[in-house]
Amino acid sequence: MKDLLKLAGYAMSLTLVVGFVAATPAWASYSIDQQRKLSLKYDVYAGGFKALNASLVMDLDKKAYDMDLQAETQGFIGSLFPWKGSYSTSGHAEKGELIPTVYTERNTWRQSVKTTEMSYAPNGKMLKTTVQNNGRTTVDRNINETLAANTLDVLTGVLVMFQNVKSTHKCEGKFPVFDGKRRFNISVSDDGTEVLPKSDYSSFSGEALRCTLKVEPVAGFAAKDQKRGWMAVQNHTEAHHKLPTIWLARFKKSNEIIPVRMEIASDYGSVVAHLSHSTYN
């Protein structure tokens, strides 16, 4: 049972790799020549089991954007550990910079539901966080401006990072993130290119940029944060001398950068997410 719990935790964390890569507006200029909507679906396997389904939708316009990430445990692991997560953001673009309006995340574990919303001013300054936890609502307007300065929500940051890779053809840099309480850096390192072969698991084959990720706590972290969530997974993968890895490639129909494969190490082998389906309109 403990082994399955660990596998479920690895798989859930891997699903959030896409939403864990963030950047500041200074790294890349948002450049969309026409409105487009990309819908991406992923299958996540852990220890030979299909553990999760996930989807990422990016609705992009010259002056506005919306992103939505959904994930849910599946199969045998899902029956034992029923978890759902949804993460969304919307905002606008000014002079090539992305400015979020509202970011929302909702996590459901069995019968427990927690929703967190971060609201922003038109200039991108965070105004408040609103947390609903099993019927109880808490509003916090005392945002630590020092920690929040020059950061984005994680999904807006994902889009900025994709734009950076699109313009530089590299995956590199150190990017600051703020989740309402904690500030941390995401270090992204370029690990060259790799040709991913055809597979029954993936809808993508071809050349992709290989990137490794590392979370570096800056402030707001408690000692227990090192032993749970993403930090626990990262510490474990580092013990295996293999950092979490994401492969990025150009979506041929729109020329946008998208994640096509993600992987982390575990005691039970690799936990891998494959791009299983993609549409563009």
C-alpha positions as CSV (number, residue, x, y, z in Angstrom):
1,M,0.0,0.0,0.0
2,K,2.8,2.4,0.9
3,D,4.5,1.6,-2.5
4,L,1.3,2.5,-4.4
5,L,0.9,5.7,-2.4
6,K,4.4,6.7,-3.4
7,L,3.7,5.8,-7.1
8,A,0.5,7.9,-7.0
9,G,2.5,10.8,-5.4
10,Y,5.1,10.6,-8.1
11,A,2.5,10.6,-10.9
12,M,0.6,13.5,-9.4
13,S,3.8,15.5,-9.1
14,L,4.8,14.7,-12.7
15,T,1.4,15.9,-14.0
16,L,2.2,19.3,-12.5
17,V,5.7,19.6,-14.1
18,V,4.0,21.6,-16.9
19,G,2.5,23.9,-14.3
20,F,5.7,24.1,-12.4
21,V,7.9,25.8,-15.0
22,A,7.6,29.6,-14.6
23,A,9.4,32.8,-15.7
24,T,9.4,36.5,-15.5
25,P,8.2,38.7,-18.4
26,A,11.7,40.0,-19.0
27,W,12.8,36.7,-20.5
28,A,10.8,36.7,-23.7
29,S,8.3,38.8,-25.6
30,Y,4.9,37.4,-26.1
31,S,4.4,37.1,-29.8
32,I,1.2,35.6,-31.3
33,D,0.4,36.5,-34.9
34,Q,-3.2,35.2,-34.8
35,Q,-5.7,33.7,-32.4
36,R,-5.2,30.0,-31.8
37,K,-6.2,27.2,-29.4
38,L,-4.1,24.2,-28.6
39,S,-5.6,21.2,-26.8
40,L,-3.1,18.7,-25.5
41,K,-3.7,15.4,-23.7
42,Y,-1.3,13.3,-21.7
43,D,-1.2,9.8,-20.3
44,V,0.9,9.2,-17.2
45,Y,2.4,5.8,-16.3
46,A,3.9,4.9,-13.0
47,G,5.6,1.6,-12.3
48,G,3.9,0.0,-15.4
49,F,0.4,1.3,-14.3
50,K,-1.6,3.9,-16.1
51,A,-1.8,6.4,-13.2
52,L,-3.3,9.6,-14.5
53,N,-4.9,11.4,-17.4
54,A,-4.0,15.1,-17.9
55,S,-4.9,17.8,-20.4
56,L,-3.5,21.3,-21.1
57,V,-5.5,23.8,-23.1
58,M,-3.9,27.1,-24.3
59,D,-6.2,29.7,-25.9
60,L,-4.0,32.4,-27.2
61,D,-4.7,35.8,-28.7
62,K,-2.5,38.8,-29.5
63,K,-3.8,40.7,-26.5
64,A,-5.2,38.0,-24.2
65,Y,-4.6,34.4,-23.1
66,D,-6.3,31.6,-21.1
67,M,-4.7,28.4,-19.9
68,D,-6.3,25.4,-18.2
69,L,-4.6,22.3,-16.8
70,Q,-6.7,19.3,-15.7
71,A,-5.5,16.0,-14.1
72,E,-7.1,13.0,-12.5
73,T,-5.9,9.6,-11.2
74,Q,-7.0,6.6,-13.3
75,G,-7.3,2.8,-13.2
76,F,-6.2,0.8,-10.2
77,I,-4.2,3.7,-8.7
78,G,-7.2,6.0,-9.2
79,S,-9.5,3.6,-7.3
80,L,-7.2,3.6,-4.3
81,F,-6.2,7.2,-4.5
82,P,-9.0,9.3,-6.0
83,W,-7.5,12.7,-6.8
84,K,-8.4,15.5,-9.2
85,G,-6.6,18.7,-9.9
86,S,-7.6,21.7,-12.0
87,Y,-5.5,24.8,-12.6
88,S,-6.4,27.8,-14.7
89,T,-5.2,31.3,-15.5
90,S,-6.3,34.2,-17.6
91,G,-4.7,37.5,-18.4
92,H,-3.7,40.1,-21.0
93,A,-0.6,41.1,-22.9
94,E,0.8,44.6,-23.0
95,K,3.9,45.5,-25.1
96,G,4.9,41.8,-25.3
97,E,4.6,41.2,-21.5
98,L,2.0,38.8,-20.0
99,I,0.0,40.1,-17.1
100,P,-2.3,37.7,-15.2
101,T,-5.8,38.7,-14.0
102,V,-6.8,35.7,-12.0
103,Y,-5.3,32.3,-11.3
104,T,-7.3,29.4,-9.7
105,E,-6.4,25.9,-8.5
106,R,-8.7,23.3,-7.2
107,N,-7.6,20.0,-5.6
108,T,-9.9,17.2,-4.7
109,W,-8.7,14.3,-2.5
110,R,-11.5,11.8,-1.8
111,Q,-14.2,14.0,-0.2
112,S,-11.9,16.9,0.6
113,V,-11.9,19.9,-1.7
114,K,-9.5,22.9,-1.5
115,T,-9.7,25.9,-3.9
116,T,-7.1,28.7,-4.1
117,E,-7.6,31.9,-6.1
118,M,-5.0,34.6,-6.7
119,S,-6.3,38.0,-8.0
120,Y,-4.1,40.6,-9.7
121,A,-4.4,44.3,-10.4
122,P,-4.3,45.5,-14.1
123,N,-0.5,46.2,-13.7
124,G,0.1,42.6,-12.5
125,K,0.5,43.3,-8.8
126,M,-1.1,40.6,-6.6
127,L,-4.1,41.9,-4.7
128,K,-5.3,39.0,-2.6
129,T,-5.6,35.3,-2.2
130,T,-8.9,33.5,-1.5
131,V,-8.9,30.0,-0.1
132,Q,-11.9,27.8,0.2
133,N,-11.2,24.6,2.2
134,N,-14.2,22.3,2.8
135,G,-16.7,25.1,3.1
136,R,-14.5,27.6,4.9
137,T,-13.4,30.7,3.1
138,T,-10.3,32.8,4.0
139,V,-9.3,36.0,2.2
140,D,-5.8,37.3,2.6
141,R,-5.0,40.8,1.3
142,N,-1.7,41.1,3.2
143,I,0.5,40.0,0.3
144,N,4.2,40.0,1.0
145,E,5.2,42.5,-1.8
146,T,8.9,41.7,-1.5
147,L,8.3,38.0,-2.2
148,A,5.7,38.6,-4.9
149,A,7.7,41.3,-6.8
150,N,8.4,40.4,-10.5
151,T,6.7,37.0,-10.4
152,L,3.8,35.3,-12.2
153,D,1.4,32.6,-11.4
154,V,2.8,29.2,-12.5
155,L,0.6,28.8,-15.7
156,T,1.3,32.3,-17.0
157,G,4.9,31.5,-16.3
158,V,4.6,28.3,-18.4
159,L,3.5,30.3,-21.4
160,V,6.4,32.8,-20.9
161,M,8.8,29.9,-20.8
162,F,7.4,28.4,-23.9
163,Q,7.8,31.8,-25.6
164,N,11.4,32.0,-24.4
165,V,12.2,28.6,-25.9
166,K,10.4,29.5,-29.1
167,S,12.6,32.6,-29.6
168,T,16.0,31.3,-28.3
169,H,15.7,27.7,-29.3
170,K,17.2,26.8,-25.9
171,C,15.8,25.8,-22.5
172,E,17.8,27.7,-20.0
173,G,17.6,30.2,-17.1
174,K,16.5,30.7,-13.6
175,F,13.0,32.0,-13.1
176,P,11.2,33.3,-9.9
177,V,7.7,32.0,-8.9
178,F,5.3,33.1,-6.1
179,D,2.4,30.8,-5.1
180,G,0.8,33.2,-2.6
181,K,3.0,32.2,0.3
182,R,6.3,30.9,-1.0
183,R,8.8,32.3,-3.4
184,F,11.1,29.9,-5.3
185,N,13.2,29.7,-8.4
186,I,12.9,27.2,-11.2
187,S,16.2,26.4,-12.7
188,V,15.9,25.2,-16.3
189,S,18.9,23.6,-18.0
190,D,19.4,22.7,-21.6
191,D,20.3,19.1,-22.1
192,G,20.6,19.1,-25.9
193,T,18.2,17.6,-28.4
194,E,16.9,14.1,-28.7
195,V,15.0,12.2,-31.4
196,L,12.0,10.5,-29.7
197,P,11.1,7.4,-31.6
198,K,7.6,6.3,-32.6
199,S,5.7,4.7,-29.8
200,D,2.3,3.2,-29.1
201,Y,2.1,5.4,-26.0
202,S,2.8,8.7,-27.7
203,S,1.4,10.7,-30.6
204,F,4.7,12.5,-31.0
205,S,7.9,11.4,-32.7
206,G,10.8,13.4,-33.9
207,E,13.4,15.9,-32.6
208,A,12.7,17.5,-29.2
209,L,14.6,19.8,-26.9
210,R,15.5,18.0,-23.6
211,C,15.4,20.1,-20.5
212,T,16.0,19.4,-16.8
213,L,14.2,21.2,-14.0
214,K,15.1,22.1,-10.4
215,V,13.1,24.0,-7.8
216,E,15.2,26.2,-5.5
217,P,13.4,27.6,-2.4
218,V,13.9,31.3,-1.7
219,A,11.6,32.3,1.1
220,G,8.4,31.3,2.9
221,F,9.2,27.6,3.1
222,A,8.7,25.6,6.3
223,A,10.9,22.6,7.2
224,K,8.0,20.3,6.5
225,D,7.8,21.6,2.9
226,Q,11.1,19.8,2.1
227,K,9.4,16.5,2.9
228,R,6.2,16.7,0.9
229,G,4.9,17.6,-2.5
230,W,7.3,18.5,-5.3
231,M,10.3,19.0,-3.0
232,A,10.0,15.5,-1.7
233,V,9.9,14.1,-5.2
234,Q,12.8,16.3,-6.3
235,N,14.9,15.2,-3.4
236,H,14.2,11.6,-4.2
237,T,15.1,12.0,-7.9
238,E,18.3,13.7,-7.0
239,A,19.2,10.7,-4.9
240,H,18.9,8.7,-8.1
241,H,21.2,11.3,-9.8
242,K,18.4,12.2,-12.3
243,L,16.6,15.5,-12.2
244,P,13.0,15.8,-13.5
245,T,13.1,16.1,-17.3
246,I,10.8,17.6,-19.8
247,W,11.0,17.4,-23.6
248,L,9.7,20.4,-25.7
249,A,9.0,20.5,-29.4
250,R,7.3,22.7,-31.9
251,F,3.7,22.0,-32.6
252,K,3.9,21.7,-36.4
253,K,0.5,23.3,-37.3
254,S,1.0,26.4,-35.2
255,N,4.8,26.6,-34.5
256,E,4.1,27.0,-30.8
257,I,6.3,25.2,-28.2
258,I,4.6,22.4,-26.3
259,P,5.7,19.6,-23.9
260,V,5.7,16.2,-25.6
261,R,7.2,14.0,-22.8
262,M,8.0,14.3,-19.1
263,E,9.9,12.0,-16.8
264,I,11.0,11.6,-13.1
265,A,12.8,8.8,-11.4
266,S,11.4,6.6,-8.6
267,D,12.3,3.5,-6.7
268,Y,10.0,1.6,-9.0
269,G,11.4,2.8,-12.3
270,S,10.5,5.9,-14.4
271,V,7.3,7.8,-14.1
272,V,6.6,9.1,-17.6
273,A,4.0,11.3,-19.2
274,H,3.4,10.9,-22.9
275,L,1.6,13.3,-25.2
276,S,-1.3,11.1,-26.4
277,H,-3.4,13.5,-28.4
278,S,-3.2,17.1,-29.7
279,T,-5.5,19.4,-31.7
280,Y,-5.3,23.0,-33.0
281,N,-7.9,25.4,-34.1
